[in-house]
Amino acid sequence: MTNILKMGPSPHIRTSETVEKVMYDVIISLIPAFLFAVYVFGIRAFIVTAVSILTCMVTEYLCQKVMGQEPSIFDGSAIITGILFAFVIPVIMPLQYVVVGCVVSIGLGKMVFGGLGHNVFNPALVGRAFVQASWPVAITTFAYDGKAGATVLDAMKRGINLDSALLEGGNQYLQAFIGRMGGCLGETSALALLIGGIYLIYKKQIDWKVPAIIIGTVFVLTWAMGGDPVMHILSGGLFLGAFYMATDMVTSPYTNKGKIIYALLLGLLISMIRMKGGYPEGVAYSILIMNGVVPLINRYTKPKKFGEVKANEK
């Protein structure tokens, strides 16, 4: 009986999950989108992604050595940051800008906060925001099938016919869903990203409610504001942001109520920027803004501890 009552040090709830297992599940889920990017954009997509991954890993290794930390570049987190950064930039972006963006992603987006698990903002989006502020033309110049032109979101923002956008002919909704259109390297195929998202949900690495609420909110609000809701959810970075960046366990709320609030506000921000703002896309900035709000959401949605009594109730 005495042995039954013995309790060791915390944590008392244990799991077989490891950082490496979680990270490599995410990497596996990104393979369909990567393969489709190579199919659509050719060998350039492979080169940009490889440069991005390598730069992130080297930058993290150097930062960890300088900070006196044990190097852990093969835990998968730097690889994911490299893939995601490559996915949110145009495939024709000069490689020197890719390198700078990745250094910022790891250095300022992650390591300056102390490393994995301590960052406040999504590292890949920090790097993208820096590149967009530094070289706005390079990050908004897209190409598809050897042609340069407006993306679907840009065309809708400017009120021009989608036939003039970087979108293949035929059923435009189907082409947008498959990903036969211009855009950032890994954002074009909603189908490939959906396959990866379903894999993560199946592996219980993300909560399905977050992407569902974000996508559903954007659909409803863009329809209410007079936009094309189907094209809004199928084009741009919505699927990539909803499944991979808004669900990042480090930079998103940890309470169920908080996740719902977070997802609703994200959908609202994305819709308002796309429909009322001066920029056709709003996913990246919306996620960064909401990353900053996450500590507040966690604070006010934290469940009360068993037996806890508020100070004014004593």
Backbone bond lengths (Angstrom), bond angles and torsions (degrees), N, CA, C in turn:
res aa  C-N    CA-C-N  psi(-1)  N-CA   C-N-CA  omega(-1)  CA-C   N-CA-C  phi
1 M - - - 1.459 - - 1.527 110.72 -
2 T 1.316 116.28 -37.68 1.463 120.52 179.68 1.523 110.97 -63.42
3 N 1.346 117.20 -40.68 1.454 121.31 -179.65 1.520 112.05 -64.56
4 I 1.339 117.07 -33.79 1.456 121.57 -179.38 1.517 110.58 -63.41
5 L 1.337 116.32 -35.95 1.457 120.60 -175.76 1.529 113.28 -83.93
6 K 1.326 117.24 -7.26 1.456 119.52 179.74 1.532 110.37 -70.13
7 M 1.319 116.57 138.02 1.460 121.44 -179.41 1.520 109.41 -131.99
8 G 1.302 116.79 128.95 1.449 121.85 179.34 1.521 110.75 -84.16
9 P 1.317 116.12 -178.76 1.469 120.66 -179.83 1.522 111.54 -68.53
10 S 1.341 116.48 156.16 1.462 121.37 178.55 1.540 109.10 -69.87
11 P 1.348 118.57 159.12 1.466 125.79 5.64 1.523 112.34 -80.58
12 H 1.318 115.75 145.60 1.463 120.68 -178.73 1.526 111.75 -93.27
13 I 1.350 116.88 -20.49 1.465 120.69 175.54 1.516 107.32 -99.10
14 R 1.294 117.92 116.28 1.455 121.88 -176.34 1.529 110.35 -111.99
15 T 1.317 115.76 156.34 1.458 121.07 -179.49 1.519 109.07 -144.56
16 S 1.315 115.40 157.24 1.469 120.74 178.15 1.523 111.63 -82.43
17 E 1.340 117.46 -6.15 1.458 121.66 -179.53 1.527 110.76 -66.29
18 T 1.308 115.82 139.03 1.457 121.80 174.14 1.528 108.40 -128.36
19 V 1.330 116.04 163.30 1.457 119.77 177.50 1.523 110.04 -56.86
20 E 1.329 115.76 -44.81 1.457 120.17 -177.78 1.529 111.40 -61.47
21 K 1.332 117.42 -42.87 1.467 120.72 -178.77 1.519 111.11 -63.17
22 V 1.329 116.69 -43.95 1.464 120.74 179.28 1.523 110.58 -63.46
23 M 1.330 116.39 -47.74 1.462 120.90 -177.16 1.520 111.79 -63.15
24 Y 1.324 117.22 -43.23 1.458 119.00 -177.63 1.526 112.26 -74.48
25 D 1.312 118.10 -23.53 1.465 120.06 170.28 1.530 109.64 -64.16
26 V 1.333 115.73 -42.16 1.467 119.79 178.48 1.529 110.26 -65.02
27 I 1.321 116.98 -42.02 1.465 120.51 179.16 1.531 110.54 -61.23
28 I 1.330 116.46 -44.22 1.468 120.55 178.05 1.524 110.60 -59.21
29 S 1.336 116.23 -41.51 1.467 120.16 -177.41 1.531 112.48 -67.35
30 L 1.333 117.01 -21.34 1.464 121.19 -179.37 1.528 112.75 -86.28
31 I 1.320 117.56 -8.21 1.467 121.21 -177.60 1.528 112.64 -60.71
32 P 1.361 120.72 -45.25 1.469 118.95 179.24 1.529 113.06 -57.04
33 A 1.335 117.45 -44.08 1.463 120.36 179.83 1.526 111.04 -65.68
34 F 1.329 116.79 -37.63 1.467 120.15 178.81 1.528 111.05 -66.12
35 L 1.325 116.83 -45.91 1.466 120.27 179.53 1.522 111.36 -61.91
36 F 1.327 116.49 -39.06 1.459 118.69 178.59 1.529 110.59 -67.51
37 A 1.333 116.78 -37.25 1.471 120.15 177.98 1.524 110.58 -61.73
38 V 1.341 116.95 -41.48 1.463 120.30 177.67 1.523 110.31 -65.05
39 Y 1.332 116.66 -39.03 1.464 121.19 178.42 1.533 111.33 -63.23
40 V 1.326 116.66 -42.44 1.463 121.03 -176.59 1.528 112.32 -78.92
41 F 1.349 115.90 -47.12 1.468 120.04 -172.07 1.529 114.29 -101.06
42 G 1.331 116.81 -7.26 1.454 119.74 176.48 1.523 113.33 83.93
43 I 1.340 114.78 -163.81 1.458 121.75 -174.79 1.524 112.30 -61.56
44 R 1.338 117.40 -23.36 1.467 120.85 179.54 1.529 110.49 -59.88
45 A 1.329 117.59 -36.34 1.464 120.77 179.03 1.527 110.62 -63.35
46 F 1.315 116.73 -39.07 1.467 120.92 177.74 1.525 110.63 -66.24
47 I 1.324 116.83 -42.60 1.462 121.25 -178.29 1.532 110.93 -64.03
48 V 1.338 116.69 -48.00 1.463 120.64 -179.04 1.528 110.74 -61.25
49 T 1.326 116.79 -43.76 1.470 120.58 -179.96 1.521 111.35 -65.56
50 A 1.329 117.16 -41.62 1.461 120.83 179.67 1.526 111.32 -64.43
51 V 1.327 116.95 -43.41 1.470 120.99 178.21 1.524 110.09 -62.92
52 S 1.317 116.43 -41.13 1.464 121.31 -179.61 1.527 111.49 -63.91
53 I 1.320 117.17 -46.88 1.469 121.35 -179.87 1.529 110.81 -63.28
54 L 1.330 116.21 -47.51 1.463 120.74 -178.02 1.529 111.09 -61.77
55 T 1.334 117.16 -42.83 1.468 120.87 179.77 1.520 110.92 -63.50
56 C 1.318 117.17 -42.53 1.469 120.47 179.19 1.521 111.44 -63.11
57 M 1.316 117.14 -42.10 1.467 120.51 -178.48 1.532 111.08 -67.62
58 V 1.328 116.89 -43.28 1.463 120.51 179.54 1.528 110.59 -65.48
59 T 1.335 116.22 -43.26 1.469 119.95 179.83 1.523 110.92 -62.04
60 E 1.326 116.97 -43.51 1.464 119.78 179.80 1.524 111.08 -65.40
61 Y 1.319 116.92 -40.21 1.469 120.60 178.69 1.530 110.59 -60.75
62 L 1.329 117.01 -47.07 1.462 120.94 -179.07 1.526 111.27 -64.71
63 C 1.341 116.41 -40.94 1.468 119.82 178.58 1.523 111.08 -63.41
64 Q 1.321 116.73 -42.87 1.461 120.11 -179.70 1.520 111.82 -65.72
65 K 1.323 117.70 -36.39 1.459 120.60 177.43 1.525 110.75 -66.38
66 V 1.327 116.02 -43.38 1.465 120.51 179.61 1.523 110.93 -64.78
67 M 1.346 116.94 -37.67 1.457 121.90 -177.31 1.530 112.68 -84.03
68 G 1.318 116.97 -1.58 1.453 120.12 179.34 1.516 114.03 75.93
69 Q 1.330 117.32 21.15 1.459 121.56 178.93 1.526 110.32 -93.95
70 E 1.321 114.97 155.74 1.456 120.55 175.39 1.530 108.40 -71.75
71 P 1.336 119.37 122.18 1.470 120.54 -179.93 1.531 111.76 -56.94
72 S 1.312 115.63 134.74 1.477 120.34 -178.68 1.518 109.62 -139.77
73 I 1.330 116.31 41.80 1.470 119.98 -173.92 1.522 112.95 -70.36
74 F 1.315 117.86 -12.45 1.460 119.71 -179.76 1.536 112.31 -100.00
75 D 1.340 117.07 12.20 1.464 118.21 175.98 1.524 111.53 -76.75
76 G 1.326 117.35 -7.26 1.467 121.33 175.24 1.505 114.81 101.31
77 S 1.327 118.81 -18.96 1.466 120.05 -174.49 1.524 112.32 -68.51
78 A 1.342 117.57 -41.98 1.462 120.46 178.18 1.529 110.93 -67.76
79 I 1.317 116.22 -34.25 1.470 120.67 178.13 1.524 109.73 -63.98
80 I 1.336 116.46 -44.50 1.466 120.29 179.08 1.515 111.04 -62.77
81 T 1.331 117.32 -43.17 1.465 120.14 178.12 1.527 110.27 -59.31
82 G 1.338 116.62 -41.86 1.459 120.36 178.29 1.513 112.66 -62.99
83 I 1.330 116.65 -43.73 1.465 120.18 179.02 1.525 110.77 -64.34
84 L 1.326 116.43 -47.06 1.462 120.09 -177.20 1.526 111.75 -65.70
85 F 1.336 117.26 -37.94 1.463 118.50 177.19 1.522 110.14 -63.46
86 A 1.333 116.74 -44.53 1.469 119.90 177.90 1.525 111.16 -60.14
87 F 1.332 116.30 -36.46 1.460 121.00 -176.84 1.530 113.47 -69.46
88 V 1.346 117.81 -22.21 1.468 119.54 -175.30 1.521 113.19 -105.47
89 I 1.340 116.74 18.21 1.465 120.48 176.14 1.530 109.09 -126.90
90 P 1.335 117.44 158.54 1.469 120.13 176.71 1.526 110.62 -66.09
91 V 1.315 116.36 145.26 1.459 120.86 -177.24 1.525 111.48 -66.67
92 I 1.337 117.70 -22.35 1.464 120.52 -178.31 1.530 112.75 -92.36
93 M 1.322 118.08 7.85 1.463 120.27 178.70 1.532 109.63 -63.44
94 P 1.344 117.58 135.99 1.466 120.54 177.83 1.524 111.57 -56.23
95 L 1.315 116.21 141.50 1.461 120.95 -174.05 1.525 112.91 -65.09
96 Q 1.319 117.84 -29.15 1.471 118.58 178.50 1.523 111.37 -65.61
97 Y 1.341 117.42 -32.10 1.463 120.79 175.87 1.528 110.50 -71.10
98 V 1.329 115.91 -35.00 1.467 120.90 176.75 1.526 109.89 -61.20
99 V 1.320 116.25 -45.16 1.463 121.24 -179.41 1.530 110.33 -62.41
100 V 1.326 117.01 -47.17 1.465 120.75 179.80 1.530 110.41 -60.46
101 G 1.323 116.50 -45.53 1.460 120.40 -179.82 1.517 112.78 -60.46
102 C 1.334 117.01 -38.69 1.465 120.74 179.72 1.526 111.71 -70.94
103 V 1.330 116.78 -38.12 1.473 120.28 176.76 1.524 109.65 -61.31
104 V 1.327 116.99 -42.21 1.466 121.21 178.57 1.527 110.05 -67.07
105 S 1.329 116.86 -41.78 1.469 120.83 179.82 1.525 111.64 -55.14
106 I 1.315 116.22 -49.30 1.466 120.70 -178.23 1.522 111.61 -79.11
107 G 1.333 116.68 -47.36 1.459 120.19 -174.85 1.519 113.48 -67.91
108 L 1.348 116.74 -53.06 1.464 120.93 -177.54 1.526 113.19 -91.82
109 G 1.320 115.91 -28.74 1.460 118.39 -177.57 1.511 114.80 -84.60
110 K 1.336 116.27 -18.98 1.467 118.85 -173.87 1.524 113.32 -133.38
111 M 1.332 117.24 -59.93 1.466 120.13 -170.25 1.523 113.27 -70.99
112 V 1.332 117.67 -29.39 1.465 119.38 179.61 1.529 111.15 -64.18
113 F 1.324 117.34 -21.62 1.464 121.80 177.98 1.529 112.07 -90.06
114 G 1.329 116.41 -8.73 1.457 119.44 179.41 1.507 114.45 121.23
115 G 1.346 117.12 -6.46 1.459 120.08 178.39 1.510 113.02 109.03
116 L 1.313 115.40 -165.50 1.459 122.47 -175.74 1.528 112.03 -55.64
117 G 1.331 115.67 129.72 1.451 121.15 177.98 1.511 114.77 92.33
118 H 1.346 117.03 -8.60 1.462 120.91 -177.63 1.529 112.94 -112.13
119 N 1.324 116.92 -14.83 1.463 120.23 -176.27 1.520 111.25 -68.16
120 V 1.327 115.18 143.77 1.461 122.12 -179.75 1.524 110.60 -89.20
121 F 1.336 116.78 -36.49 1.460 121.90 -175.38 1.528 110.68 -112.83
122 N 1.319 115.24 156.11 1.460 119.85 177.05 1.525 109.14 -64.59
123 P 1.329 119.05 119.04 1.464 121.27 -174.07 1.524 114.40 -58.13
124 A 1.331 117.60 -44.30 1.459 120.24 -178.10 1.529 111.29 -61.68
125 L 1.323 116.86 -37.36 1.462 120.30 -179.56 1.529 111.84 -75.42
126 V 1.331 117.16 -27.87 1.465 120.16 173.39 1.525 109.10 -62.57
127 G 1.337 115.87 -45.91 1.460 120.43 177.95 1.509 112.27 -62.76
128 R 1.333 116.13 -40.62 1.465 119.49 179.72 1.523 111.22 -65.23
129 A 1.326 116.86 -42.46 1.462 120.92 179.02 1.520 110.85 -61.43
130 F 1.346 117.29 -38.69 1.461 121.30 178.64 1.529 110.63 -64.47
131 V 1.331 116.30 -45.99 1.466 120.48 -179.98 1.525 110.75 -64.58
132 Q 1.331 116.05 -39.30 1.464 119.16 -179.99 1.528 111.47 -65.09
133 A 1.323 116.46 -36.74 1.464 119.72 178.36 1.526 111.34 -73.25
134 S 1.333 117.12 -30.89 1.459 121.34 -176.24 1.524 113.28 -87.10
135 W 1.327 116.66 -41.26 1.466 121.07 -177.88 1.531 109.55 -133.80
136 P 1.333 116.88 71.23 1.469 120.67 -175.08 1.522 114.71 -61.40
137 V 1.325 117.37 -31.64 1.466 119.68 179.60 1.521 110.77 -70.04
138 A 1.336 116.06 -42.51 1.464 120.55 -177.70 1.526 112.09 -62.92
139 I 1.320 117.12 -33.89 1.468 119.43 -176.03 1.526 112.40 -89.40
140 T 1.323 116.62 -5.10 1.476 119.65 177.86 1.520 111.57 -119.57
141 T 1.325 116.89 18.37 1.463 121.91 176.27 1.521 108.24 -107.19
142 F 1.317 115.33 109.85 1.464 120.49 -174.30 1.524 110.51 -113.98
143 A 1.319 115.11 156.69 1.461 120.94 178.13 1.517 109.64 -142.19
144 Y 1.324 114.88 150.49 1.463 120.68 175.43 1.521 108.19 -152.06
145 D 1.307 115.65 131.22 1.461 121.68 178.14 1.533 111.15 55.56
146 G 1.337 115.77 38.52 1.454 120.28 176.67 1.515 114.76 80.47
147 K 1.335 117.60 3.07 1.470 120.77 -178.94 1.521 109.35 -115.82
148 A 1.330 115.57 147.15 1.462 121.69 174.51 1.522 108.23 -108.67
149 G 1.313 117.06 144.84 1.453 119.56 -179.52 1.510 112.27 174.96
150 A 1.324 115.33 -166.42 1.456 121.33 -177.78 1.522 110.59 -77.16
151 T 1.315 115.63 144.11 1.458 120.14 172.41 1.530 108.76 -81.02
152 V 1.316 115.76 174.43 1.464 120.21 -179.42 1.530 111.26 -61.05
153 L 1.331 116.96 -46.68 1.468 120.36 -179.93 1.522 111.18 -63.09
154 D 1.329 116.26 -39.63 1.464 120.51 178.96 1.525 110.37 -64.99
155 A 1.322 116.21 -41.38 1.462 120.09 179.15 1.527 111.15 -64.03
156 M 1.330 116.86 -42.76 1.463 119.86 178.82 1.520 111.24 -66.26
157 K 1.326 117.22 -37.29 1.458 121.08 179.54 1.529 111.11 -63.78
158 R 1.338 116.01 -40.22 1.463 121.13 -177.52 1.519 113.31 -88.29
159 G 1.336 116.00 -3.38 1.457 119.69 177.37 1.507 114.47 71.77
160 I 1.341 116.73 27.72 1.462 119.43 178.53 1.521 109.76 -101.31
161 N 1.317 116.13 162.07 1.456 121.87 -175.83 1.527 110.15 -65.43
162 L 1.318 116.15 137.25 1.461 120.18 -179.31 1.519 112.42 -64.81
163 D 1.341 117.63 -19.31 1.460 120.05 177.62 1.525 111.18 -62.87
164 S 1.341 116.40 -23.70 1.461 120.44 -179.67 1.530 111.68 -89.34
165 A 1.329 116.14 -6.01 1.464 120.40 178.80 1.521 110.18 -83.74
166 L 1.327 115.85 171.49 1.460 120.80 179.79 1.520 109.56 -78.97
167 L 1.337 114.74 69.82 1.464 121.89 -176.39 1.513 108.34 -137.66
168 E 1.319 117.28 132.13 1.465 120.16 179.57 1.519 110.56 -68.18
169 G 1.320 115.65 158.19 1.459 121.08 -179.38 1.517 112.49 -69.34
170 G 1.329 115.57 -174.59 1.457 120.45 -178.13 1.513 111.23 85.94
171 N 1.333 116.42 -154.49 1.451 121.42 178.27 1.527 109.05 -67.62
172 Q 1.325 116.18 109.78 1.463 119.95 -173.45 1.522 112.66 -66.43
173 Y 1.328 117.73 -35.25 1.464 120.08 177.76 1.528 110.92 -64.18
174 L 1.328 115.77 -42.02 1.462 120.36 179.56 1.521 110.58 -65.50
175 Q 1.329 116.52 -43.45 1.463 120.17 179.32 1.528 111.10 -63.18
176 A 1.342 116.21 -39.32 1.468 120.24 178.57 1.529 110.48 -66.48
177 F 1.323 117.64 -39.65 1.460 121.69 -180.00 1.532 110.65 -65.16
178 I 1.336 115.54 -43.03 1.473 119.51 179.23 1.523 110.33 -70.26
179 G 1.331 116.35 -39.55 1.459 120.61 179.23 1.512 114.08 112.13
180 R 1.325 117.43 19.75 1.467 120.73 179.15 1.526 109.79 -84.20
181 M 1.330 115.36 70.03 1.463 120.88 -178.18 1.515 109.23 -161.87
182 G 1.328 115.40 166.76 1.449 120.35 178.46 1.514 111.46 -78.01
183 G 1.312 115.54 158.55 1.460 120.51 179.62 1.512 109.98 158.38
184 C 1.310 116.87 -170.22 1.461 120.52 177.16 1.525 110.22 -65.89
185 L 1.298 115.89 157.88 1.463 122.58 -169.28 1.529 113.83 -51.11
186 G 1.332 117.25 -47.36 1.459 119.13 -174.14 1.509 115.43 -110.94
187 E 1.330 117.07 11.87 1.462 120.25 -175.88 1.523 114.16 -99.41
188 T 1.325 117.84 -12.51 1.464 119.19 -166.70 1.525 114.07 -70.74
189 S 1.319 118.36 -38.19 1.460 120.42 -173.78 1.530 112.78 -93.87
190 A 1.327 115.68 102.53 1.463 120.19 175.44 1.528 109.89 -63.70
191 L 1.328 116.94 -34.00 1.468 121.62 -179.93 1.524 111.22 -62.78
192 A 1.329 117.17 -49.02 1.463 120.71 -178.85 1.526 111.38 -64.27
193 L 1.316 116.73 -40.22 1.470 120.69 179.34 1.523 111.04 -69.63
194 L 1.325 116.78 -34.51 1.465 120.82 177.05 1.526 110.47 -65.80
195 I 1.321 117.03 -40.68 1.466 120.71 177.00 1.524 109.96 -60.42
196 G 1.336 116.65 -45.39 1.457 120.41 178.23 1.517 112.41 -64.57
197 G 1.328 116.31 -39.38 1.459 120.62 178.55 1.521 112.24 -64.12
198 I 1.325 116.47 -41.48 1.466 120.97 178.50 1.537 110.26 -63.26
199 Y 1.320 116.10 -37.32 1.472 120.01 176.94 1.527 110.74 -62.12
200 L 1.336 116.76 -44.27 1.468 120.25 179.38 1.524 111.71 -65.01
201 I 1.325 116.88 -37.68 1.464 120.69 177.68 1.535 109.50 -66.11
202 Y 1.328 116.37 -42.88 1.462 121.20 178.55 1.530 111.47 -61.25
203 K 1.337 116.20 -38.86 1.464 121.07 179.73 1.533 112.02 -82.17
204 K 1.352 116.24 1.35 1.473 122.66 178.89 1.540 112.50 61.17
205 Q 1.322 115.65 33.20 1.462 120.03 177.46 1.523 111.85 -90.74
206 I 1.325 118.09 -20.33 1.459 121.72 176.06 1.526 109.61 -135.48
207 D 1.327 115.54 158.85 1.460 122.21 177.05 1.529 108.18 -91.62
208 W 1.331 117.33 119.12 1.466 121.29 -174.62 1.526 112.56 -60.19
209 K 1.329 117.14 -23.48 1.471 119.73 -176.00 1.526 111.94 -65.61
210 V 1.337 117.40 -33.84 1.471 119.96 -176.85 1.526 111.53 -63.80
211 P 1.358 120.15 -57.30 1.465 118.45 178.34 1.522 113.14 -63.14
212 A 1.336 117.41 -35.31 1.460 120.12 -179.63 1.530 111.18 -63.67
213 I 1.327 117.00 -43.44 1.468 120.76 -179.74 1.526 110.66 -68.33
214 I 1.333 117.15 -42.08 1.470 120.02 179.90 1.530 110.33 -61.14
215 I 1.324 116.54 -52.16 1.468 120.71 -178.20 1.524 110.80 -63.65
216 G 1.345 116.89 -42.79 1.457 120.68 178.91 1.516 112.59 -63.27
217 T 1.332 116.99 -40.58 1.469 121.23 179.38 1.521 111.01 -64.96
218 V 1.336 117.27 -43.49 1.464 120.96 177.93 1.529 110.36 -62.70
219 F 1.318 116.94 -40.74 1.469 120.80 179.08 1.527 110.35 -59.53
220 V 1.329 116.53 -50.66 1.464 121.06 -176.21 1.525 111.63 -66.33
221 L 1.333 116.76 -45.68 1.472 120.05 -174.88 1.521 112.65 -71.89
222 T 1.330 118.30 -38.56 1.468 118.95 178.12 1.532 110.25 -68.23
223 W 1.333 117.34 -34.21 1.473 120.59 174.20 1.527 110.13 -65.35
224 A 1.334 117.08 -43.94 1.467 120.81 -179.26 1.525 111.71 -64.71
225 M 1.329 117.57 -29.11 1.464 120.91 -179.73 1.526 113.24 -93.81
226 G 1.323 116.20 12.10 1.455 120.29 173.14 1.515 115.71 88.88
227 G 1.312 118.39 12.81 1.454 121.23 179.31 1.516 112.01 -92.17
228 D 1.315 116.20 -179.13 1.461 122.66 175.44 1.526 107.19 -93.75
229 P 1.326 118.47 99.05 1.470 120.17 -172.81 1.519 114.06 -64.06
230 V 1.331 117.51 -34.48 1.468 120.04 -179.53 1.525 110.39 -66.13
231 M 1.328 116.15 -46.42 1.456 119.40 -179.44 1.534 111.29 -68.39
232 H 1.320 116.51 -31.04 1.456 119.54 179.14 1.528 111.99 -67.28
233 I 1.313 118.14 -35.48 1.465 118.86 -179.31 1.530 112.17 -84.16
234 L 1.342 116.96 -20.89 1.458 119.50 -177.99 1.521 113.25 -92.25
235 S 1.324 118.28 -17.34 1.460 120.73 -176.44 1.527 110.56 -113.45
236 G 1.335 114.63 165.42 1.462 119.07 -179.08 1.521 111.55 75.30
237 G 1.317 115.40 -159.97 1.462 120.75 -174.22 1.513 115.20 -97.92
238 L 1.330 118.04 20.44 1.466 119.97 -174.04 1.528 112.36 -63.40
239 F 1.326 118.15 -49.22 1.461 120.07 -177.57 1.530 111.02 -66.21
240 L 1.330 117.04 -42.04 1.464 119.84 178.71 1.518 110.46 -63.33
241 G 1.324 117.03 -45.19 1.460 120.91 179.70 1.514 112.53 -65.83
242 A 1.333 116.88 -42.39 1.466 121.30 -175.84 1.525 112.23 -68.24
243 F 1.337 117.06 -41.24 1.467 120.24 -175.63 1.527 113.79 -87.98
244 Y 1.335 117.10 -29.95 1.463 118.73 -169.89 1.520 115.26 -115.23
245 M 1.318 119.02 -29.05 1.456 120.45 -175.10 1.524 112.32 -106.07
246 A 1.306 117.03 -39.71 1.464 119.75 178.16 1.524 111.56 -71.44
247 T 1.332 117.49 -19.79 1.469 121.52 -178.26 1.525 112.85 -97.58
248 D 1.321 117.47 3.24 1.465 120.89 178.79 1.530 109.40 -55.80
249 M 1.320 117.05 121.05 1.462 120.96 -172.45 1.530 113.24 -66.86
250 V 1.324 117.93 -21.52 1.464 120.49 179.88 1.517 111.61 -79.77
251 T 1.341 117.11 -38.70 1.466 121.14 -171.93 1.525 113.80 -107.67
252 S 1.330 117.79 11.47 1.469 121.16 178.06 1.527 109.62 -120.76
253 P 1.336 118.78 161.77 1.474 121.29 -177.72 1.525 112.62 -61.10
254 Y 1.320 115.50 153.11 1.472 119.39 179.68 1.526 112.89 -102.85
255 T 1.338 118.18 -7.78 1.471 119.93 178.45 1.527 109.93 -97.44
256 N 1.322 117.06 151.63 1.464 120.75 -179.54 1.526 111.60 -63.12
257 K 1.323 116.15 -44.04 1.460 119.73 178.34 1.529 110.41 -64.15
258 G 1.327 115.88 -39.92 1.455 120.61 179.64 1.519 112.26 -63.27
259 K 1.329 116.78 -38.84 1.466 120.75 178.91 1.521 111.51 -62.71
260 I 1.318 116.78 -39.44 1.462 120.88 179.75 1.524 110.60 -66.77
261 I 1.328 116.47 -45.84 1.475 120.71 177.94 1.525 109.94 -60.64
262 Y 1.316 115.78 -46.00 1.467 122.90 -179.92 1.526 110.83 -57.95
263 A 1.326 117.01 -47.71 1.465 121.36 -178.03 1.530 111.73 -66.33
264 L 1.324 117.08 -40.50 1.469 120.65 178.70 1.533 111.06 -63.68
265 L 1.325 116.28 -44.70 1.465 119.90 -179.93 1.527 111.35 -67.45
266 L 1.323 116.39 -34.92 1.465 119.53 176.61 1.524 110.70 -63.61
267 G 1.323 116.28 -46.64 1.458 120.26 177.81 1.516 112.03 -59.65
268 L 1.328 116.38 -39.33 1.460 121.41 178.20 1.525 111.25 -64.25
269 L 1.332 116.64 -48.18 1.462 120.89 -179.25 1.529 111.68 -62.09
270 I 1.314 116.95 -45.67 1.467 121.16 179.93 1.528 110.19 -59.07
271 S 1.326 116.33 -45.76 1.461 121.05 -178.93 1.525 111.64 -64.38
272 M 1.331 117.03 -42.80 1.460 120.60 -178.53 1.530 111.16 -66.31
273 I 1.323 117.59 -42.19 1.473 120.05 178.94 1.521 110.49 -65.28
274 R 1.328 116.91 -44.77 1.463 119.94 -179.22 1.528 112.49 -65.25
275 M 1.315 116.68 -42.55 1.463 120.05 -172.47 1.527 113.10 -90.08
276 K 1.322 117.81 -32.28 1.469 120.50 -173.76 1.532 113.51 -117.38
277 G 1.312 117.44 -16.48 1.469 120.39 -177.25 1.517 111.99 -84.07
278 G 1.321 115.64 178.30 1.454 120.72 -178.95 1.516 113.36 -88.69
279 Y 1.319 117.34 -9.06 1.461 122.03 -177.68 1.526 109.15 -111.02
280 P 1.347 118.53 135.85 1.470 119.86 -174.51 1.520 115.10 -68.44
281 E 1.335 117.87 -24.34 1.459 121.48 -178.29 1.528 110.10 -115.32
282 G 1.330 116.77 144.13 1.458 119.64 -176.50 1.511 114.93 -133.51
283 V 1.340 117.88 4.58 1.463 120.57 -173.48 1.523 112.19 -66.63
284 A 1.326 117.10 -50.07 1.464 120.50 -174.57 1.526 112.16 -61.31
285 Y 1.329 116.32 -50.72 1.466 119.35 -178.25 1.528 111.43 -67.52
286 S 1.316 117.17 -34.93 1.470 120.10 178.83 1.519 111.09 -62.71
287 I 1.337 116.69 -42.83 1.467 120.41 -180.00 1.520 110.24 -67.03
288 L 1.322 117.97 -41.77 1.463 120.46 178.63 1.528 111.08 -62.71
289 I 1.325 116.49 -41.91 1.473 119.88 178.24 1.521 110.39 -62.22
290 M 1.328 116.60 -45.60 1.459 120.06 -178.13 1.524 112.15 -71.48
291 N 1.338 117.98 -27.94 1.472 120.20 172.92 1.515 110.17 -57.27
292 G 1.332 116.34 -39.71 1.458 120.82 179.36 1.514 113.56 -70.04
293 V 1.337 116.47 -21.88 1.466 121.18 -179.02 1.529 111.60 -90.26
294 V 1.332 117.02 -14.96 1.472 121.44 -174.94 1.531 113.43 -54.37
295 P 1.356 120.19 -44.70 1.476 118.24 179.22 1.522 112.73 -58.27
296 L 1.321 117.01 -36.51 1.470 121.07 178.19 1.527 110.66 -68.27
297 I 1.322 116.50 -42.16 1.471 120.27 177.89 1.527 109.93 -62.38
298 N 1.320 116.86 -44.65 1.470 120.34 178.79 1.530 111.50 -60.01
299 R 1.322 115.23 -40.40 1.466 119.62 -177.08 1.521 111.52 -63.43
300 Y 1.331 117.46 -43.19 1.461 120.21 -173.92 1.533 114.00 -92.28
301 T 1.323 117.08 -3.97 1.477 118.80 175.64 1.527 111.36 -114.61
302 K 1.327 116.55 6.12 1.464 120.68 179.83 1.528 109.61 -65.35
303 P 1.320 118.57 126.12 1.466 120.24 179.92 1.529 111.74 -66.19
304 K 1.318 115.80 147.74 1.461 120.32 179.57 1.525 110.22 -70.90
305 K 1.325 115.66 136.35 1.458 120.34 178.37 1.526 110.41 -67.23
306 F 1.314 115.55 150.66 1.462 120.28 178.61 1.522 110.00 -59.86
307 G 1.320 115.98 123.49 1.464 121.12 179.58 1.513 114.66 84.29
308 E 1.359 116.79 1.18 1.480 119.91 -177.24 1.528 110.08 -72.13
309 V 1.307 116.67 139.82 1.463 122.75 178.22 1.525 108.09 -125.52
310 K 1.341 117.51 129.68 1.451 121.13 178.22 1.520 110.87 -64.36
311 A 1.328 115.48 153.82 1.458 120.70 -175.91 1.513 112.42 -59.62
312 N 1.351 117.70 -38.33 1.456 120.57 -178.30 1.517 113.44 -79.74
313 E 1.362 115.46 -3.73 1.461 118.53 177.49 1.515 111.81 -98.37
314 K 1.360 116.93 -5.60 1.470 120.08 -178.11 1.527 110.85 -72.31
